[in-house]
Amino acid sequence: MINKSKSVKVWGPSIRIGHWTLVIAFFTAYLTEDDLMSVHVWAGYIVGCYLVMRIIWGFVGGKYVRFSHFVYSPTRIVGYLKNLIARRPQHYIGHNPAGGAMVIALLLSLTGTAGTGMKLYAVEDNKGPFAISAQQAQMQLASVSVISAAKAENAEDDDADEESKPARTNHLVDKQSEEFWEELHEFFANLTLLLVFFHLLGVVVSSYIDKEKLVKAMLTGKKDIDDTYQ
């Protein structure tokens, strides 16, 4: 029996343009880092804007982009992977179970990358959404000075050492915060890169075994399907 095939629209322009814009923005940010900070920051903002749009679209967007359509149970995901290893084709109009899990993993990791990046930007340069006002900065500096002064009174060092303590303490607090957010930001960025590698590997393997043109579908928005698709 020959299955009748037809072409259906799966991915709208917003998803397709957003997907490729995200690819460009993430790798631009990853490759620039400290060398071109302004480019790095703006690329990060583009990633953040896409994440907001994609999360909203996951609840109110079209059928195949909603989370409710491609978030599967662990049992379904494992079952799909077993069939993939056994080279038994499985056809899904939208994301397959493994692809859906990867979308969620990437969204979470990218959110961590963008969020920690903006926090680090605030700690280092006091810029971005997490930047504090001048009044808040003065209050924080006053708090550090009070703590430093209290420590200086109890110290047994000479007067010269006591006078230099507030500056060193203030720097230590900022440095610790900077190192913490920098390491966390790098962790999420590298985790995202690793997930991108597995995502590409999954697209290649799934395209070959399931005999689907997944990259073409993300470019044109359409898939050629038959009655074996679900």
C-alpha positions in Angstrom: 0.0 0.0 0.0 1.3 3.4 -1.0 1.0 6.1 1.6 -0.4 9.4 0.2 2.0 12.3 0.9 1.2 15.9 1.3 3.0 19.1 2.3 2.0 20.8 5.6 3.2 24.0 7.2 4.8 23.3 10.5 7.1 26.2 11.4 5.9 29.8 11.0 8.2 32.7 10.0 8.7 33.9 13.6 10.0 30.5 14.7 12.3 30.0 11.7 13.7 33.5 11.7 14.1 33.4 15.5 15.8 30.0 15.3 18.5 31.2 12.8 18.9 34.5 14.6 19.5 32.7 17.8 22.2 30.6 16.2 24.0 33.6 14.9 23.6 35.6 18.1 24.8 32.8 20.4 27.9 32.0 18.4 28.6 35.7 18.0 28.5 36.1 21.8 30.4 33.0 22.5 33.3 33.9 20.1 33.6 37.6 21.1 33.6 37.4 24.9 35.9 40.0 26.3 37.5 41.0 23.0 34.5 42.9 21.6 32.4 43.5 24.7 29.8 45.7 23.1 29.2 43.1 20.4 29.1 40.4 23.1 26.6 42.3 25.1 24.2 43.1 22.2 24.4 39.5 21.0 23.4 38.4 24.5 20.5 40.8 24.5 19.3 39.3 21.2 19.5 35.8 22.8 17.5 37.1 25.8 14.8 38.7 23.6 14.4 35.5 21.6 14.1 33.4 24.8 11.2 35.7 26.0 9.5 35.4 22.6 10.0 31.6 22.4 8.7 31.0 25.9 5.6 33.1 25.3 5.1 31.3 21.9 5.3 28.0 23.7 2.0 28.8 25.4 0.1 30.9 22.8 1.8 30.0 19.5 0.8 27.6 16.8 0.0 23.9 17.4 3.5 22.5 16.7 5.4 25.2 18.7 3.5 24.8 21.9 5.1 23.0 24.8 2.0 20.9 25.3 2.6 19.4 21.8 6.2 18.3 22.1 6.9 17.8 25.8 6.7 14.1 26.2 7.1 11.7 29.2 10.5 10.2 29.9 9.0 6.8 28.8 8.2 8.2 25.4 11.6 9.8 25.0 13.4 6.6 25.9 11.1 4.6 23.6 11.9 6.9 20.7 15.7 6.6 21.3 15.5 2.8 21.5 13.7 2.7 18.2 16.2 5.2 16.7 19.1 2.9 17.8 17.2 -0.1 16.3 16.8 2.0 13.1 13.0 1.8 13.2 11.7 5.0 11.6 9.3 7.1 13.6 7.6 10.1 12.1 6.4 13.2 13.9 5.0 16.3 12.2 6.4 18.6 14.9 9.3 17.8 17.2 10.0 14.2 18.0 10.3 13.2 21.7 14.0 13.5 21.8 13.9 16.8 19.8 11.3 18.2 22.2 13.5 17.3 25.2 16.4 19.0 23.6 14.4 22.2 23.0 13.6 22.4 26.7 17.2 21.7 27.7 18.5 24.4 25.3 15.9 26.9 26.5 16.9 26.3 30.1 20.6 26.5 29.4 20.3 29.6 27.3 18.2 31.3 30.0 21.0 30.5 32.5 23.6 31.8 30.0 21.8 35.1 29.3 20.7 35.6 32.9 24.1 35.1 34.4 25.7 37.2 31.7 23.4 40.2 32.5 24.2 39.7 36.2 27.9 39.7 35.5 27.6 42.8 33.3 25.9 44.5 36.3 28.6 43.4 38.7 31.5 44.4 36.5 30.2 47.6 34.9 26.9 48.3 36.8 25.1 48.2 33.4 22.2 46.2 32.0 18.8 45.2 33.6 20.4 44.2 36.9 22.4 47.4 37.4 21.8 49.3 40.7 21.1 52.9 41.1 23.6 55.4 42.4 21.8 55.6 45.7 21.9 51.8 46.1 25.6 51.8 45.2 26.3 54.4 47.9 24.3 52.4 50.5 26.3 49.3 49.6 29.6 51.2 49.9 28.5 52.6 53.2 27.7 49.1 54.5 31.1 47.8 53.4 32.8 50.8 55.0 31.0 50.2 58.4 31.9 46.5 58.4 35.5 47.3 57.4 35.7 49.9 60.2 34.4 47.5 62.7 37.0 44.9 61.7 39.7 47.6 61.8 38.9 48.5 65.4 39.3 44.9 66.5 42.5 44.4 64.6 45.9 44.5 66.3 47.8 45.9 63.2 49.3 49.3 63.2 47.6 52.5 62.0 48.8 52.1 58.4 47.4 48.7 58.1 44.1 49.8 59.6 43.7 52.6 57.0 44.3 50.3 54.1 41.8 47.6 55.2 38.5 49.2 53.9 39.8 49.5 50.4 41.0 45.9 50.3 37.8 44.6 51.8 35.6 46.5 49.4 37.7 45.1 46.5 37.5 41.6 47.9 33.7 41.6 48.0 33.4 42.8 44.4 36.0 40.4 43.2 34.3 37.4 44.8 31.0 38.3 43.3 32.6 38.9 39.9 34.4 35.5 39.9 31.2 33.7 41.0 29.0 35.1 38.2 31.8 34.8 35.7 32.3 31.1 36.4 28.5 30.4 36.4 28.2 32.3 33.1 31.0 30.3 31.5 29.4 27.1 32.8 26.1 27.8 31.2 27.7 29.0 28.0 29.8 25.8 27.7 26.8 23.7 28.6 24.8 25.3 25.8 27.6 24.7 23.3 27.6 21.0 24.3 23.8 20.8 23.9 24.1 22.4 20.5 26.6 19.7 19.5 24.2 16.9 20.6 21.3 18.8 18.9 23.2 18.8 15.6 24.1 15.1 16.0 20.5 14.3 16.8 19.3 16.2 13.7 21.8 14.3 11.4 21.0 10.9 12.9 17.2 11.4 13.0 17.2 12.8 9.5 19.1 9.7 8.2 17.1 7.0 10.1 13.7 8.6 9.9 14.4 9.9 6.4 13.2 13.4 7.1 14.6 16.7 5.8 14.6 18.5 9.2 17.0 21.3 8.1 14.9 22.0 5.0 11.8 22.1 7.2 13.4 24.8 9.4 14.2 26.8 6.3 10.9 26.5 4.4 8.6 25.9 7.3 7.0 22.9 5.5 7.2 19.1 5.8 6.3 16.4 3.4 4.3 13.9 5.4 2.1 10.8 4.9 -0.2 8.8 7.1 2.7 7.4 9.1 3.2 10.8 10.8 1.8 11.6 14.2 
